[in-house]
């Protein structure tokens, strides 16, 4: 990973280059317009004064009793014309100086505005790669160490070998789950497939996905909302609801209940999943939807085997639908996750 100083220098350098490009475009346009304005006004001055008379012509105009030569009139008009053009050129130069000064500030702001989204994407990409590498390294290190220890043990029994293989299978499943989660994080590139959704069918599909782990803990999942239809992406909603239900089952106490409910208004649909598990502490609430984040103590100590990707995927997918996801929780009393969707 690049050092913070190197990254900052790179960003400043890129901003400077882009700002110089914008400034060059602004100044080229300003100078081009200035040339056109000067040419038009200079031609207008020439037309206003008109053609100068022949220098050999002697004027009948007398000043203080003396005749005035045509060449003197020519010289006066020429000086006046040059003075007008010089003043016009000075004004245009001053205007371009002001455009340059203002252009520096505008170019910098435009460069920052242009680069900010790119910088955010690059930072997110680097962070994602760093986090994913860290998460992948842990089970791979465990696999390597267990196999190396087993290979060095010349007296390894069949029972011990089976235990090593079982541990390896567990780590491989963790890797498989992590890889699937990382792939899910990239699915936002696929286009949405919106259609009419039957609420009860969606709930039934998500419940089936978590039925086995719910039965293992003797947890009942109730749906207390009457059926209705709405338009959205069924695959995404089923995926998000499965993630939330799976999360609720993992952190619920055995022999407890999970309740799914829905509320409708003119503008939105709110689907909630309430459990009566260990809950989430206040210090973890701000980070619960962050990628690879897993809270400490009671939640992580339950050895649920997650990777901290599920809720991050859920939020990302709901935001694709133009909605949002929130959570209310008290440590030791359970949690309620709510999806808000545009109707």
C-alpha positions in Angstrom: 0.0 0.0 0.0 1.2 3.5 -0.8 2.2 5.8 2.1 -0.3 8.6 3.0 2.4 11.2 2.0 2.8 9.6 -1.4 -0.9 9.4 -2.0 -1.4 13.0 -1.0 1.4 14.2 -3.3 0.0 12.1 -6.2 -3.5 13.6 -5.7 -2.1 17.2 -5.6 0.0 16.5 -8.7 -3.1 15.1 -10.5 -5.2 18.1 -9.4 -2.5 20.5 -10.6 -2.2 18.9 -14.0 -6.0 18.8 -14.5 -6.3 22.4 -13.2 -3.6 23.5 -15.7 -5.6 21.8 -18.5 -8.8 23.6 -17.5 -6.9 26.9 -17.2 -5.4 26.5 -20.6 -8.8 25.9 -22.2 -10.2 28.9 -20.4 -7.4 31.2 -21.5 -7.5 29.9 -25.1 -11.2 30.7 -25.3 -10.7 34.1 -23.6 -7.8 35.1 -25.9 -9.8 34.0 -29.0 -12.8 36.0 -27.9 -10.6 39.0 -27.1 -9.0 38.9 -30.6 -12.4 38.8 -32.2 -13.6 41.7 -30.0 -10.5 43.8 -30.7 -10.7 43.2 -34.4 -14.4 44.2 -34.6 -13.9 47.3 -32.5 -10.8 48.4 -34.4 -12.6 48.0 -37.7 -15.5 50.1 -36.3 -13.1 52.8 -35.3 -11.6 52.9 -38.8 -15.0 53.2 -40.3 -16.0 56.0 -37.9 -13.0 58.1 -38.8 -13.3 57.2 -42.5 -10.6 57.4 -45.2 -7.9 60.0 -44.6 -7.7 62.8 -47.2 -4.8 63.1 -49.7 -1.7 64.5 -48.0 -1.0 66.8 -51.0 -4.3 68.5 -50.5 -4.1 72.0 -48.9 -6.9 72.7 -46.4 -9.0 75.9 -46.5 -9.3 75.8 -42.7 -7.5 78.5 -40.8 -6.4 78.4 -37.2 -5.4 81.7 -35.6 -5.2 83.1 -39.1 -2.9 80.4 -40.4 -3.9 77.6 -42.9 -3.8 74.1 -41.6 -2.1 71.5 -43.7 -3.8 68.2 -44.6 -0.9 66.2 -43.2 -1.4 67.8 -39.8 -5.0 66.7 -39.8 -3.9 63.2 -40.9 -1.4 63.1 -38.1 -4.0 64.2 -35.5 -6.5 61.6 -36.7 -3.9 58.9 -36.8 -2.7 59.6 -33.3 -6.3 59.7 -32.1 -7.0 56.3 -33.8 -3.9 54.7 -32.4 -4.8 56.1 -28.9 -8.3 54.6 -29.1 -6.9 51.2 -30.3 -4.2 51.2 -27.5 -6.8 51.9 -24.9 -9.0 49.1 -26.3 -6.0 46.7 -26.3 -5.1 47.7 -22.7 -8.7 47.1 -21.5 -8.7 43.7 -23.2 -5.3 42.8 -21.7 -6.6 43.8 -18.2 -9.7 41.7 -18.8 -7.6 38.7 -19.7 -5.5 39.2 -16.6 -8.7 39.1 -14.5 -9.9 36.0 -16.4 -6.5 34.3 -15.7 -6.7 35.1 -11.9 -10.3 34.0 -11.7 -9.5 31.0 -14.0 -6.9 29.7 -11.6 -9.4 29.5 -8.8 -12.2 28.1 -11.1 -9.8 25.6 -12.7 -8.7 24.3 -9.3 -12.3 23.9 -8.1 -13.3 22.1 -11.3 -10.3 19.8 -11.0 -11.2 18.9 -7.4 -14.8 18.4 -8.3 -13.8 16.1 -11.3 -11.3 14.1 -9.3 -13.2 13.6 -6.0 -15.5 10.8 -7.4 -12.5 9.1 -9.0 -10.5 9.4 -5.8 -13.4 7.9 -3.7 -13.6 5.0 -6.1 -9.9 4.4 -6.1 -9.8 4.6 -2.3 -12.7 2.3 -2.0 -11.1 -0.2 -4.4 -7.8 -0.1 -2.5 -9.6 -0.5 0.8 -11.6 -3.4 -0.6 -8.5 -5.2 -1.9 -6.7 -4.6 1.4 -9.6 -5.9 3.5 -10.3 -8.9 1.2 -6.6 -9.8 1.3 -6.5 -9.7 5.1 -9.7 -11.8 5.3 -8.4 -14.4 2.8 -5.0 -14.6 4.5 -6.3 -15.8 7.8 -7.9 -19.1 6.8 -5.2 -19.7 4.2 -2.6 -19.3 7.0 -4.5 -21.7 9.2 -4.7 -24.3 6.4 -1.0 -24.0 5.7 0.0 -24.4 9.3 -2.2 -27.3 10.1 -1.0 -29.2 7.0 2.6 -28.4 7.7 2.3 -29.7 11.3 0.5 -32.8 10.1 3.2 -33.5 7.5 6.0 -33.2 10.0 4.4 -35.6 12.4 5.7 -39.0 11.3 3.5 -40.8 13.9 0.2 -39.2 12.8 -2.7 -41.5 13.4 -5.7 -42.0 11.2 -7.9 -40.3 13.8 -5.5 -37.3 13.9 -5.4 -37.2 10.1 -9.2 -37.1 9.9 -9.3 -34.3 12.5 -6.8 -32.3 10.3 -8.9 -32.9 7.2 -12.1 -31.9 9.1 -10.5 -28.6 10.2 -9.3 -28.0 6.6 -12.8 -28.6 5.3 -14.1 -26.0 7.8 -11.5 -23.5 6.6 -12.2 -24.2 3.0 -15.9 -23.6 3.6 -15.1 -20.3 5.2 -13.0 -19.4 2.1 -15.9 -20.4 -0.1 -18.3 -18.3 1.9 -15.9 -15.3 1.7 -15.4 -15.7 -2.0 -19.2 -15.9 -2.5 -19.6 -12.8 -0.4 -17.0 -10.9 -2.4 -18.7 -11.9 -5.6 -22.0 -10.6 -4.2 -20.3 -7.3 -3.5 -19.7 -6.9 -7.2 -23.2 -7.8 -8.3 -24.3 -4.1 -8.2 -23.0 -4.0 -11.8 -25.8 -6.2 -13.0 -29.0 -4.4 -14.2 -32.1 -4.4 -12.0 -34.9 -6.8 -12.9 -38.1 -5.2 -11.5 -41.4 -7.0 -11.6 -44.6 -7.4 -9.6 -43.7 -9.2 -6.3 -46.0 -11.2 -4.1 -45.1 -10.4 -0.5 -45.9 -13.8 1.0 -43.9 -15.6 -1.8 -40.9 -13.4 -1.1 -41.1 -14.1 2.7 -41.5 -17.9 2.0 -38.5 -18.0 -0.2 -36.3 -16.2 2.3 -37.5 -18.4 5.2 -36.7 -21.5 3.2 -33.1 -20.3 2.8 -32.6 -20.1 6.6 -34.9 -23.0 7.7 -32.1 -25.5 8.5 -30.1 -23.2 10.8 -33.4 -22.0 12.4 -34.5 -25.6 13.1 -31.1 -26.4 14.6 -31.7 -23.7 17.3 -35.5 -24.4 17.5 -36.2 -20.8 16.4 -39.7 -20.0 14.9 -39.9 -17.3 12.2 -43.3 -15.6 12.1 -44.9 -13.4 9.5 -47.6 -11.2 10.9 -48.5 -9.2 7.8 -51.3 -10.0 5.3 -50.3 -10.6 1.7 -49.9 -7.7 -0.8 -48.1 -7.0 -4.1 -45.6 -4.4 -5.1 -43.0 -3.7 -7.8 -39.3 -4.2 -7.2 -36.4 -6.6 -7.9 -37.4 -10.0 -6.3 -33.9 -11.5 -6.5 -32.3 -8.6 -4.6 -35.1 -8.4 -2.0 -34.9 -12.2 -1.4 -31.2 -12.0 -1.0 -31.3 -9.0 1.4 -34.1 -10.6 3.5 -32.2 -13.9 3.6 -29.1 -12.0 4.9 -31.1 -10.3 7.6 -32.9 -13.5 8.7 -29.7 -15.4 8.7 -28.1 -12.7 10.9 -31.1 -12.8 13.2 -31.0 -16.6 13.6 -27.3 -16.6 14.3 -27.5 -14.0 17.1 -30.8 -15.2 18.6 -31.1 -17.4 21.6 -32.3 -21.0 21.1 -36.1 -21.5 21.4 -36.9 -17.9 20.6 -38.9 -16.2 17.9 -38.2 -13.9 15.0 -41.0 -11.7 13.6 -41.3 -10.3 10.1 -43.7 -7.4 9.6 -44.4 -4.9 6.9 -46.0 -1.4 6.9 -47.2 0.4 3.8 -47.8 4.1 3.1 -48.5 6.1 0.0 -44.8 6.6 -0.7 -42.9 3.6 0.7 -42.9 0.0 2.1 -41.1 -0.8 5.4 -40.2 -4.4 6.0 -38.9 -5.2 9.5 -37.2 -8.3 11.0 -37.2 -8.4 14.8 -35.2 -10.9 16.9 -34.7 -11.3 20.7 -31.1 -12.2 20.6 -27.9 -10.6 22.0 -28.5 -7.2 20.4 -25.8 -4.7 19.3 -23.9 -2.4 21.6 -24.0 1.3 21.1 -20.4 1.5 20.1 -21.0 -1.0 17.3 -24.1 0.6 15.9 -22.2 3.0 13.7 -20.2 0.3 12.1 -22.6 -2.6 11.8 -23.1 -2.1 8.0 -19.4 -1.5 7.3 -17.6 -4.1 5.1 -15.7 -6.9 7.1 -16.8 -5.4 10.4 -17.7 -7.8 13.2 -18.6 -6.5 16.6 -16.8 -7.7 19.7 -17.7 -9.6 22.8 -21.2 -11.2 22.9 -21.8 -11.3 19.1 -18.4 -12.4 17.9 -17.9 -14.8 20.8 -20.8 -16.9 19.6 -18.6 -18.2 16.8 -21.1 -17.7 14.1 -18.5 -18.0 11.3 -19.4 -14.9 9.4 -17.1 -12.6 7.5 -18.7 -9.2 8.2 -19.9 -8.9 4.6 -23.6 -9.8 4.9 -25.0 -6.5 6.2 -22.7 -4.5 4.0 -24.1 -6.4 0.9 -27.7 -5.9 2.2 -27.2 -2.1 2.5 -25.6 -1.9 -0.9 -28.3 -3.9 -2.6 -31.2 -1.9 -0.9 -29.6 1.4 -2.0 -29.6 0.1 -5.5 -33.3 -0.1 -5.3 -33.5 3.5 -4.0 -34.2 2.5 -0.5 -32.4 2.3 2.8 -31.8 -0.1 5.7 -31.6 0.8 9.4 -31.3 -1.0 12.7 -32.6 -0.4 16.3 -31.0 -2.5 19.0 -30.3 -2.8 22.7 -27.5 -5.0 24.0 -29.0 -8.2 25.4 -32.5 -7.4 24.2 -32.5 -8.1 20.5 -32.4 -6.1 17.3 -34.9 -4.9 14.6 -33.6 -4.4 11.0 -35.9 -2.3 8.8 -35.8 -2.0 5.0 -37.5 1.1 3.6 -38.4 0.8 -0.1 -40.0 3.3 -2.5 -43.5 2.1 -3.3 
